[in-house]
Amino acid sequence: MTTRSLAGTLKNRGKQVAKRLLGYDSRNWLRIRQIEAFTLFLEAGNRKAADVIEISPGWNRTWRAMCPNYRCVDFPDFDICKDRTDEQYSIVIADQVLEHVQRPLAAVQNIHAITRSGGWAMVATPFLFRVHARPHDYNRWTPAGLKQLMVEGGFSEASVKVHGWGNKACARAHIGGPVRAYGLWRDLSNDEEYPLMVWAFAKKG
């Protein structure tokens, strides 16, 4: 390692230590409340111990460490608009994927098909967030819109619970820029008129 690269490494580590001491929170500001909600849902009744499949972009592995009986299929190689697994699962997670599919109704119908009777689908997608093509970006839903999509996809209306989180400060921070860390003392209050992240829990009857 050169002197310059060593100095750079030490400088970065020093910044990280200083941030931690100040209480800097590096979590994704957009997703804190959604990840907390998913975590609480999986912990309730020890659902995390059930057979879980995640259909999400390959980088998204939040739930692997939490769920011991976890399997994943990566979108877009696994095209949820037309592909189904051979088995059904007690928990089906589609986290940050529905906005990227060309035929979202077909995707939800397939999510419904691979969810075991009595099992749950957990779906999260952004609403007030910039276009991010991975490899494409097609859709956005309000909480009411996501509920309607889940119902049209086969889940009963009574079984679908939707939530949203966001506020003006978070929306402003993400206009024209990258995903922001929560940082220091940012606002986590919720304004129902500015949902940045939307999610649903749907039970298959």
ROLUM-934000 format. One record per atom (N, C-alpha, C): atom name; residue in one letter; x negated, z negated, y. Coordinates in nm, 3 decimals. Atoms other than C-alpha are relative to their C-alpha. Example, Ala and Ser with C-alpha at 12.3 -4.5 7.8 and 13.67 -1.06 7.14 Angstrom:
2
 fiza pado      xx      zz      yy
    N    A  -0.089   0.000  -0.119
   CA    A  -1.230  -0.780  -0.450
    C    A  -0.090   0.000   0.120
    N    S   0.082   0.006  -0.119
   CA    S  -1.367  -0.714  -0.106
    C    S   0.077  -0.073   0.109
//
This chain:
205
 fiza pado      xx      zz      yy
    N    M  -0.085   0.000  -0.118
   CA    M   0.000   0.000   0.000
    C    M  -0.089   0.000   0.124
    N    T   0.080  -0.007  -0.122
   CA    T  -0.139   0.096   0.341
    C    T   0.033  -0.118   0.092
    N    T  -0.022   0.108  -0.096
   CA    T  -0.172  -0.152   0.626
    C    T   0.129   0.022   0.077
    N    R  -0.121  -0.032  -0.077
   CA    R   0.104   0.029   0.815
    C    R   0.126  -0.028  -0.082
    N    S  -0.120   0.022   0.083
   CA    S   0.351   0.022   0.523
    C    S   0.019  -0.148  -0.030
    N    L  -0.010   0.143   0.022
   CA    L   0.270  -0.344   0.452
    C    L   0.059  -0.069   0.123
    N    A  -0.052   0.059  -0.123
   CA    A   0.335  -0.430   0.815
    C    A   0.149   0.030   0.015
    N    G  -0.141  -0.037  -0.007
   CA    G   0.664  -0.240   0.802
    C    G   0.085  -0.081  -0.095
    N    T  -0.072   0.080   0.099
   CA    T   0.772  -0.421   0.486
    C    T   0.018  -0.144   0.047
    N    L  -0.007   0.137  -0.049
   CA    L   0.688  -0.761   0.635
    C    L   0.096  -0.013   0.118
    N    K  -0.090   0.001  -0.116
   CA    K   0.875  -0.674   0.956
    C    K   0.146   0.004  -0.047
    N    N  -0.137  -0.010   0.052
   CA    N   1.188  -0.573   0.760
    C    N   0.044  -0.131  -0.066
    N    R  -0.033   0.128   0.065
   CA    R   1.175  -0.891   0.551
    C    R   0.023  -0.109   0.103
    N    G  -0.018   0.098  -0.108
   CA    G   1.135  -1.097   0.867
    C    G   0.135   0.015   0.067
    N    K  -0.131  -0.024  -0.059
   CA    K   1.445  -0.933   1.015
    C    K   0.111  -0.051  -0.091
    N    Q  -0.102   0.044   0.095
   CA    Q   1.644  -1.004   0.698
    C    Q   0.011  -0.152  -0.002
    N    V   0.000   0.147  -0.001
   CA    V   1.540  -1.371   0.699
    C    V   0.066  -0.051   0.128
    N    A  -0.058   0.042  -0.129
   CA    A   1.628  -1.404   1.069
    C    A   0.151   0.020   0.001
    N    K  -0.145  -0.026   0.006
   CA    K   1.970  -1.246   1.010
    C    K   0.072  -0.105  -0.083
    N    R  -0.062   0.101   0.087
   CA    R   2.043  -1.486   0.723
    C    R   0.007  -0.134   0.071
    N    L   0.003   0.129  -0.070
   CA    L   1.941  -1.786   0.934
    C    L   0.104  -0.005   0.111
    N    L  -0.100  -0.007  -0.106
   CA    L   2.173  -1.670   1.213
    C    L   0.142   0.007  -0.054
    N    G  -0.133  -0.013   0.060
   CA    G   2.462  -1.629   0.968
    C    G   0.051   0.142  -0.001
    N    Y  -0.039  -0.141   0.003
   CA    Y   2.462  -1.248   0.979
    C    Y   0.057   0.035  -0.137
    N    D  -0.069  -0.036   0.124
   CA    D   2.703  -1.110   0.718
    C    D  -0.012   0.151  -0.019
    N    S   0.025  -0.143   0.020
   CA    S   2.596  -0.773   0.574
    C    S   0.111   0.071  -0.078
    N    R  -0.109  -0.065   0.073
   CA    R   2.924  -0.708   0.388
    C    R   0.067   0.108   0.085
    N    N  -0.072  -0.110  -0.064
   CA    N   3.120  -0.392   0.469
    C    N   0.125  -0.056   0.069
    N    W  -0.109   0.059  -0.079
   CA    W   3.354  -0.502   0.751
    C    W   0.135   0.058  -0.041
    N    L  -0.125  -0.067   0.038
   CA    L   3.618  -0.248   0.644
    C    L   0.062  -0.057  -0.126
    N    R  -0.048   0.028   0.134
   CA    R   3.644  -0.378   0.290
    C    R   0.004  -0.148  -0.037
    N    I   0.007   0.142   0.035
   CA    I   3.602  -0.757   0.309
    C    I   0.132  -0.051  -0.055
    N    R  -0.130   0.054   0.042
   CA    R   3.973  -0.841   0.285
    C    R   0.049   0.067  -0.129
    N    Q  -0.043  -0.069   0.122
   CA    Q   4.040  -0.575   0.019
    C    Q  -0.078  -0.051  -0.121
    N    I   0.081   0.050   0.111
   CA    I   3.750  -0.694  -0.199
    C    I   0.040  -0.143  -0.034
    N    E  -0.047   0.135   0.026
   CA    E   3.865  -1.054  -0.157
    C    E   0.133   0.002  -0.077
    N    A  -0.130  -0.010   0.067
   CA    A   4.219  -0.953  -0.262
    C    A  -0.016   0.044  -0.145
    N    F   0.024  -0.046   0.137
   CA    F   4.094  -0.763  -0.569
    C    F  -0.063  -0.112  -0.083
    N    T   0.067   0.108   0.071
   CA    T   3.869  -1.056  -0.663
    C    T   0.099  -0.109  -0.040
    N    L  -0.100   0.103   0.029
   CA    L   4.152  -1.310  -0.639
    C    L   0.098   0.048  -0.107
    N    F  -0.094  -0.055   0.099
   CA    F   4.382  -1.080  -0.838
    C    F  -0.061  -0.001  -0.139
    N    L   0.065  -0.002   0.130
   CA    L   4.130  -1.039  -1.118
    C    L  -0.025  -0.141  -0.055
    N    E   0.023   0.137   0.044
   CA    E   4.056  -1.411  -1.128
    C    E   0.129  -0.070  -0.041
    N    A  -0.128   0.063   0.033
   CA    A   4.425  -1.504  -1.145
    C    A   0.035   0.026  -0.146
    N    G  -0.034  -0.015   0.141
   CA    G   4.525  -1.569  -1.503
    C    G  -0.113   0.057  -0.084
    N    N   0.118  -0.054   0.069
   CA    N   4.171  -1.464  -1.602
    C    N   0.016   0.147  -0.038
    N    R  -0.016  -0.144   0.025
   CA    R   4.267  -1.096  -1.575
    C    R  -0.135   0.069  -0.015
    N    K   0.132  -0.063   0.006
   CA    K   3.897  -1.018  -1.534
    C    K  -0.053   0.009  -0.142
    N    A   0.045  -0.004   0.139
   CA    A   3.852  -1.088  -1.907
    C    A   0.070   0.108  -0.081
    N    A  -0.074  -0.105   0.071
   CA    A   4.097  -0.812  -2.000
    C    A  -0.084   0.127  -0.010
    N    D   0.069  -0.130   0.007
   CA    D   3.995  -0.457  -2.090
    C    D   0.027   0.075   0.130
    N    V  -0.006  -0.057  -0.135
   CA    V   3.919  -0.291  -1.758
    C    V  -0.068   0.136   0.000
    N    I   0.067  -0.127  -0.024
   CA    I   3.848   0.069  -1.669
    C    I   0.005   0.029   0.150
    N    E   0.006  -0.039  -0.141
   CA    E   3.737   0.188  -1.326
    C    E  -0.021   0.150   0.008
    N    I   0.013  -0.143  -0.027
   CA    I   3.789   0.545  -1.212
    C    I  -0.035   0.011   0.148
    N    S   0.044   0.007  -0.139
   CA    S   3.586   0.560  -0.896
    C    S  -0.129   0.079   0.019
    N    P   0.130  -0.064  -0.022
   CA    P   3.289   0.728  -0.730
    C    P  -0.112  -0.080  -0.066
    N    G   0.104   0.065   0.078
   CA    G   2.970   0.649  -0.922
    C    G  -0.075  -0.111   0.071
    N    W   0.072   0.104  -0.074
   CA    W   2.820   0.436  -0.643
    C    W   0.077  -0.131   0.004
    N    N  -0.089   0.113  -0.025
   CA    N   3.114   0.198  -0.647
    C    N   0.008  -0.089  -0.124
    N    R   0.007   0.083   0.119
   CA    R   3.033  -0.079  -0.895
    C    R   0.025  -0.147   0.031
    N    T  -0.029   0.138  -0.039
   CA    T   3.177  -0.390  -0.732
    C    T   0.051  -0.083  -0.116
    N    W  -0.073   0.076   0.102
   CA    W   3.374  -0.488  -1.041
    C    W  -0.073  -0.009  -0.134
    N    R   0.075   0.003   0.128
   CA    R   3.121  -0.427  -1.319
    C    R  -0.051  -0.141  -0.032
    N    A   0.060   0.132   0.025
   CA    A   2.951  -0.766  -1.278
    C    A   0.106  -0.106  -0.026
    N    M  -0.105   0.101   0.010
   CA    M   3.281  -0.951  -1.263
    C    M   0.076   0.007  -0.132
    N    C  -0.087  -0.022   0.115
   CA    C   3.456  -0.802  -1.567
    C    C  -0.084   0.026  -0.125
    N    P   0.086  -0.017   0.118
   CA    P   3.286  -0.850  -1.906
    C    P   0.041   0.114  -0.092
    N    N  -0.048  -0.108   0.087
   CA    N   3.504  -0.593  -2.086
    C    N   0.031   0.122   0.086
    N    Y  -0.012  -0.102  -0.104
   CA    Y   3.441  -0.318  -1.831
    C    Y  -0.050   0.135  -0.050
    N    R   0.043  -0.137   0.025
   CA    R   3.422   0.057  -1.872
    C    R   0.023   0.079   0.128
    N    C  -0.023  -0.082  -0.119
   CA    C   3.388   0.321  -1.603
    C    C  -0.009   0.148  -0.036
    N    V   0.013  -0.145   0.002
   CA    V   3.439   0.693  -1.564
    C    V  -0.017   0.044   0.144
    N    D   0.037  -0.035  -0.137
   CA    D   3.290   0.860  -1.260
    C    D   0.075   0.123   0.050
    N    F  -0.057  -0.112  -0.072
   CA    F   3.490   1.078  -1.025
    C    F  -0.112   0.062   0.085
    N    P  -0.094  -0.103   0.043
   CA    P   3.461   1.377  -0.974
    C    P  -0.027   0.058  -0.140
    N    D   0.023  -0.054   0.135
   CA    D   3.304   1.444  -1.319
    C    D   0.122  -0.026  -0.089
    N    F  -0.128   0.030   0.063
   CA    F   3.609   1.268  -1.459
    C    F   0.106   0.026   0.106
    N    D  -0.098  -0.041  -0.102
   CA    D   3.887   1.442  -1.266
    C    D   0.135  -0.066  -0.032
    N    I  -0.121   0.076   0.027
   CA    I   4.173   1.193  -1.254
    C    I   0.126   0.082   0.024
    N    C  -0.118  -0.086  -0.019
   CA    C   4.407   1.473  -1.141
    C    C   0.041   0.069  -0.130
    N    K  -0.034  -0.069   0.126
   CA    K   4.386   1.630  -1.488
    C    K  -0.050  -0.072  -0.124
    N    D   0.059   0.067   0.116
   CA    D   4.182   1.399  -1.714
    C    D   0.066  -0.135  -0.026
    N    R  -0.046   0.132   0.042
   CA    R   4.305   1.099  -1.911
    C    R  -0.095  -0.049  -0.109
    N    T   0.078   0.057   0.110
   CA    T   4.118   0.863  -2.138
    C    T   0.087  -0.001  -0.126
    N    D  -0.075   0.008   0.127
   CA    D   4.215   0.846  -2.506
    C    D   0.071  -0.134  -0.015
    N    E  -0.055   0.134   0.014
   CA    E   4.282   0.473  -2.479
    C    E   0.077  -0.039   0.126
    N    Q  -0.064   0.063  -0.114
   CA    Q   4.508   0.269  -2.253
    C    Q  -0.070  -0.132   0.029
    N    Y   0.072   0.119  -0.044
   CA    Y   4.379  -0.031  -2.057
    C    Y   0.094  -0.098   0.069
    N    S  -0.080   0.103  -0.065
   CA    S   4.515  -0.359  -1.928
    C    S  -0.015   0.002   0.151
    N    I   0.027  -0.012  -0.144
   CA    I   4.355  -0.306  -1.586
    C    I  -0.063   0.136   0.026
    N    V   0.055  -0.129  -0.041
   CA    V   4.297   0.036  -1.428
    C    V  -0.029  -0.008   0.149
    N    I   0.042   0.011  -0.140
   CA    I   4.099   0.034  -1.103
    C    I  -0.038   0.137   0.054
    N    A   0.039  -0.121  -0.074
   CA    A   4.084   0.329  -0.863
    C    A  -0.032  -0.046   0.143
    N    D   0.047   0.062  -0.124
   CA    D   3.880   0.193  -0.572
    C    D  -0.074   0.104   0.083
    N    Q   0.059  -0.098  -0.092
   CA    Q   3.806   0.434  -0.284
    C    Q  -0.013   0.138  -0.065
    N    V   0.006  -0.131   0.063
   CA    V   3.891   0.746  -0.483
    C    V   0.119   0.090   0.035
    N    L  -0.118  -0.085  -0.018
   CA    L   4.247   0.864  -0.408
    C    L  -0.009   0.092   0.121
    N    E   0.013  -0.088  -0.117
   CA    E   4.154   1.001  -0.066
    C    E  -0.078   0.126  -0.031
    N    H   0.087  -0.113   0.034
   CA    H   3.913   1.239  -0.240
    C    H   0.063   0.099  -0.099
    N    V  -0.058  -0.088   0.102
   CA    V   4.152   1.394  -0.492
    C    V   0.093   0.101   0.063
    N    Q  -0.080  -0.109  -0.056
   CA    Q   4.328   1.723  -0.430
    C    Q   0.149  -0.016  -0.031
    N    R  -0.139   0.015   0.043
   CA    R   4.647   1.628  -0.618
    C    R   0.027  -0.149  -0.029
    N    P  -0.012   0.145   0.017
   CA    P   4.710   1.255  -0.559
    C    P   0.117  -0.042  -0.089
    N    L  -0.111   0.038   0.086
   CA    L   5.049   1.248  -0.731
    C    L  -0.038   0.015  -0.147
    N    A   0.047  -0.017   0.138
   CA    A   4.898   1.389  -1.050
    C    A  -0.099  -0.110  -0.037
    N    A   0.097   0.107   0.027
   CA    A   4.617   1.133  -1.019
    C    A   0.071  -0.131  -0.032
    N    V  -0.072   0.125   0.025
   CA    V   4.862   0.842  -0.998
    C    V   0.079   0.008  -0.130
    N    Q  -0.070  -0.016   0.128
   CA    Q   5.065   0.981  -1.287
    C    Q  -0.096  -0.024  -0.117
    N    N   0.099   0.024   0.105
   CA    N   4.746   0.978  -1.495
    C    N  -0.046  -0.145  -0.003
    N    I   0.029   0.144  -0.005
   CA    I   4.660   0.626  -1.378
    C    I   0.110  -0.076  -0.073
    N    H  -0.114   0.064   0.068
   CA    H   5.009   0.523  -1.492
    C    H  -0.009   0.021  -0.151
    N    A   0.005  -0.033   0.143
   CA    A   4.958   0.698  -1.828
    C    A  -0.106  -0.080  -0.074
    N    I   0.107   0.071   0.071
   CA    I   4.633   0.517  -1.907
    C    I   0.008  -0.151   0.019
    N    T  -0.024   0.143  -0.013
   CA    T   4.767   0.177  -1.801
    C    T   0.089  -0.046  -0.116
    N    R  -0.076   0.054   0.112
   CA    R   4.889  -0.025  -2.099
    C    R   0.130  -0.064   0.052
    N    S  -0.125   0.066  -0.036
   CA    S   5.249  -0.152  -2.091
    C    S  -0.028  -0.148   0.026
    N    G   0.029   0.137  -0.042
   CA    G   5.237  -0.485  -1.909
    C    G  -0.130  -0.014   0.076
    N    G   0.127   0.001  -0.070
   CA    G   4.905  -0.389  -1.753
    C    G   0.016   0.034   0.147
    N    W  -0.001  -0.016  -0.146
   CA    W   4.809  -0.334  -1.391
    C    W  -0.090   0.115   0.045
    N    A   0.085  -0.093  -0.074
   CA    A   4.679  -0.056  -1.170
    C    A  -0.037  -0.065   0.133
    N    M   0.050   0.052  -0.126
   CA    M   4.465  -0.162  -0.874
    C    M  -0.059   0.118   0.077
    N    V   0.039  -0.120  -0.074
   CA    V   4.428   0.108  -0.610
    C    V  -0.034  -0.038   0.144
    N    A   0.036   0.024  -0.139
   CA    A   4.246   0.096  -0.276
    C    A  -0.050   0.130   0.062
    N    T   0.038  -0.123  -0.070
   CA    T   4.197   0.370  -0.018
    C    T   0.001  -0.027   0.150
    N    P  -0.003   0.023  -0.145
   CA    P   4.116   0.385   0.355
    C    P   0.115   0.074   0.066
    N    F  -0.097  -0.072  -0.083
   CA    F   4.367   0.483   0.621
    C    F  -0.066   0.042   0.132
    N    L   0.064  -0.034  -0.128
   CA    L   4.208   0.464   0.969
    C    L  -0.151   0.002  -0.017
    N    F   0.143  -0.014   0.023
   CA    F   3.864   0.587   0.873
    C    F  -0.036   0.147   0.005
    N    R   0.043  -0.138  -0.019
   CA    R   3.666   0.901   0.943
    C    R  -0.003   0.078  -0.131
    N    V   0.013  -0.088   0.116
   CA    V   3.647   1.198   0.709
    C    V  -0.135  -0.025  -0.066
    N    H   0.124   0.024   0.075
   CA    H   3.389   1.132   0.437
    C    H   0.011   0.077  -0.133
    N    A  -0.016  -0.090   0.114
   CA    A   3.372   1.420   0.191
    C    A  -0.099  -0.035  -0.111
    N    R   0.084   0.036   0.116
   CA    R   3.242   1.301  -0.149
    C    R   0.067   0.047  -0.128
    N    P   0.050  -0.114  -0.077
   CA    P   3.268   1.586  -0.235
    C    P   0.101   0.053   0.101
    N    H  -0.103  -0.044  -0.092
   CA    H   3.599   1.639  -0.048
    C    H   0.079  -0.120   0.049
    N    D  -0.084   0.106  -0.054
   CA    D   3.835   1.431   0.164
    C    D   0.133   0.063   0.039
    N    Y  -0.128  -0.069  -0.015
   CA    Y   4.204   1.523   0.150
    C    Y   0.110  -0.084   0.063
    N    N  -0.124   0.075  -0.028
   CA    N   4.442   1.234   0.218
    C    N  -0.023  -0.136   0.062
    N    R  -0.007   0.137  -0.050
   CA    R   4.533   0.911   0.396
    C    R   0.143  -0.050  -0.019
    N    W  -0.132   0.060   0.015
   CA    W   4.824   0.670   0.337
    C    W   0.009  -0.130   0.077
    N    T  -0.035   0.132  -0.050
   CA    T   4.983   0.385   0.525
    C    T   0.037  -0.087  -0.120
    N    P  -0.048   0.080   0.114
   CA    P   5.086   0.087   0.309
    C    P   0.131   0.052  -0.058
    N    A  -0.128  -0.053   0.050
   CA    A   5.440   0.229   0.287
    C    A  -0.021   0.131  -0.074
    N    G   0.028  -0.128   0.065
   CA    G   5.301   0.571   0.198
    C    G  -0.065  -0.018  -0.136
    N    L   0.065   0.025   0.129
   CA    L   5.079   0.432  -0.078
    C    L   0.102  -0.054  -0.100
    N    K  -0.103   0.051   0.091
   CA    K   5.374   0.241  -0.223
    C    K   0.086   0.115  -0.052
    N    Q  -0.083  -0.113   0.042
   CA    Q   5.583   0.559  -0.228
    C    Q  -0.073   0.087  -0.102
    N    L   0.080  -0.079   0.095
   CA    L   5.301   0.746  -0.402
    C    L  -0.004  -0.067  -0.137
    N    M   0.005   0.072   0.127
   CA    M   5.273   0.476  -0.669
    C    M   0.134   0.008  -0.073
    N    V  -0.134  -0.008   0.060
   CA    V   5.650   0.484  -0.727
    C    V   0.024   0.140  -0.055
    N    E  -0.017  -0.137   0.047
   CA    E   5.657   0.863  -0.751
    C    E  -0.090   0.029  -0.121
    N    G   0.091  -0.017   0.112
   CA    G   5.366   0.836  -0.995
    C    G   0.043  -0.069  -0.128
    N    G  -0.053   0.058   0.123
   CA    G   5.573   0.631  -1.241
    C    G   0.019  -0.150   0.000
    N    F  -0.017   0.145  -0.006
   CA    F   5.555   0.266  -1.137
    C    F   0.133  -0.033   0.066
    N    S  -0.127   0.037  -0.061
   CA    S   5.882   0.091  -1.057
    C    S  -0.025  -0.059   0.139
    N    E   0.016   0.047  -0.138
   CA    E   5.936   0.006  -0.691
    C    E  -0.022  -0.151   0.005
    N    A   0.012   0.146  -0.001
   CA    A   5.975  -0.364  -0.769
    C    A  -0.136  -0.048  -0.048
    N    S   0.127   0.042   0.059
   CA    S   5.641  -0.370  -0.951
    C    S  -0.120   0.029   0.090
    N    V   0.111  -0.043  -0.087
   CA    V   5.432  -0.230  -0.663
    C    V  -0.006  -0.090   0.124
    N    K   0.024   0.082  -0.118
   CA    K   5.288  -0.467  -0.403
    C    K  -0.113   0.063   0.080
    N    V   0.101  -0.067  -0.082
   CA    V   5.099  -0.307  -0.115
    C    V  -0.045  -0.091   0.115
    N    H   0.059   0.079  -0.107
   CA    H   4.874  -0.456   0.151
    C    H  -0.086   0.093   0.086
    N    G   0.091  -0.073  -0.087
   CA    G   4.674  -0.334   0.445
    C    G  -0.075  -0.099   0.087
    N    W   0.076   0.085  -0.092
   CA    W   4.407  -0.478   0.668
    C    W  -0.071   0.087   0.103
    N    G   0.076  -0.067  -0.106
   CA    G   4.257  -0.375   1.000
    C    G   0.033  -0.060   0.135
    N    N  -0.029   0.039  -0.138
   CA    N   4.244  -0.435   1.373
    C    N  -0.070   0.098   0.094
    N    K   0.055  -0.096  -0.097
   CA    K   4.151  -0.251   1.691
    C    K  -0.152  -0.009   0.010
    N    A   0.146   0.016  -0.014
   CA    A   3.800  -0.397   1.707
    C    A  -0.072   0.072  -0.113
    N    C   0.063  -0.066   0.113
   CA    C   3.714  -0.273   1.359
    C    C   0.018   0.151   0.009
    N    A  -0.024  -0.144  -0.017
   CA    A   3.873   0.066   1.429
    C    A  -0.095   0.058   0.103
    N    R   0.091  -0.049  -0.105
   CA    R   3.673   0.106   1.751
    C    R  -0.144   0.007  -0.050
    N    A   0.138   0.006   0.047
   CA    A   3.349   0.007   1.578
    C    A  -0.034   0.113  -0.095
    N    H   0.026  -0.104   0.099
   CA    H   3.390   0.284   1.321
    C    H   0.027   0.141   0.051
    N    I  -0.019  -0.134  -0.056
   CA    I   3.471   0.572   1.555
    C    I  -0.136   0.063   0.026
    N    G   0.123  -0.075  -0.024
   CA    G   3.187   0.819   1.537
    C    G  -0.126  -0.064  -0.052
    N    G   0.120   0.066   0.049
   CA    G   2.955   0.589   1.349
    C    G   0.006  -0.028  -0.148
    N    P   0.007   0.031   0.143
   CA    P   2.850   0.467   1.006
    C    P   0.088  -0.119  -0.034
    N    V  -0.068   0.123   0.042
   CA    V   3.014   0.193   0.802
    C    V  -0.074  -0.119   0.059
    N    R   0.060   0.115  -0.068
   CA    R   2.953  -0.133   0.987
    C    R  -0.003  -0.123  -0.089
    N    A   0.004   0.132   0.063
   CA    A   2.840  -0.464   0.848
    C    A   0.089  -0.095   0.080
    N    Y  -0.081   0.099  -0.070
   CA    Y   3.059  -0.763   0.933
    C    Y  -0.081  -0.062   0.112
    N    G   0.090   0.044  -0.106
   CA    G   2.760  -0.891   1.126
    C    G   0.020  -0.145   0.041
    N    L  -0.015   0.135  -0.055
   CA    L   2.798  -1.195   1.352
    C    L   0.135  -0.014   0.068
    N    W  -0.124   0.041  -0.067
   CA    W   3.139  -1.338   1.436
    C    W   0.094   0.116   0.031
    N    R  -0.097  -0.108  -0.022
   CA    R   3.334  -1.015   1.404
    C    R   0.141  -0.048  -0.033
    N    D  -0.140   0.038   0.013
   CA    D   3.712  -1.023   1.401
    C    D   0.055   0.039  -0.137
    N    L  -0.064  -0.029   0.128
   CA    L   3.885  -1.052   1.062
    C    L   0.152  -0.022   0.007
    N    S  -0.145   0.010  -0.012
   CA    S   4.236  -1.095   1.203
    C    S   0.062   0.135  -0.036
    N    N  -0.067  -0.123   0.044
   CA    N   4.491  -0.841   1.083
    C    N   0.106   0.043   0.101
    N    D  -0.102  -0.060  -0.085
   CA    D   4.696  -0.611   1.304
    C    D   0.068   0.108  -0.084
    N    E  -0.069  -0.090   0.091
   CA    E   4.960  -0.434   1.095
    C    E   0.011   0.143   0.053
    N    E  -0.007  -0.135  -0.056
   CA    E   4.959  -0.136   1.334
    C    E  -0.133   0.074  -0.011
    N    Y   0.132  -0.063   0.012
   CA    Y   4.589  -0.068   1.266
    C    Y  -0.063  -0.026  -0.137
    N    P   0.061   0.022   0.133
   CA    P   4.532  -0.073   0.888
    C    P  -0.117   0.096  -0.023
    N    L   0.114  -0.084   0.034
   CA    L   4.184   0.053   0.811
    C    L  -0.011   0.017  -0.151
    N    M   0.006  -0.005   0.146
   CA    M   4.205  -0.028   0.441
    C    M   0.138  -0.036  -0.055
    N    V  -0.132   0.018   0.060
   CA    V   4.516  -0.008   0.223
    C    V  -0.018  -0.013  -0.150
    N    W   0.015   0.015   0.144
   CA    W   4.558  -0.128  -0.136
    C    W   0.133  -0.039  -0.064
    N    A  -0.122   0.027   0.076
   CA    A   4.820  -0.173  -0.407
    C    A  -0.033  -0.061  -0.135
    N    F  -0.001   0.050   0.137
   CA    F   4.876  -0.372  -0.723
    C    F   0.132   0.044  -0.061
    N    A  -0.122  -0.053   0.062
   CA    A   5.123  -0.205  -0.959
    C    A   0.001  -0.034  -0.148
    N    K  -0.012   0.037   0.141
   CA    K   5.244  -0.341  -1.292
    C    K   0.083   0.103  -0.074
    N    K  -0.073  -0.095   0.082
   CA    K   5.350  -0.102  -1.565
    C    K   0.099  -0.074  -0.089
    N    G  -0.104   0.068   0.075
   CA    G   5.679  -0.208  -1.719
    C    G  -0.002   0.035  -0.147
//
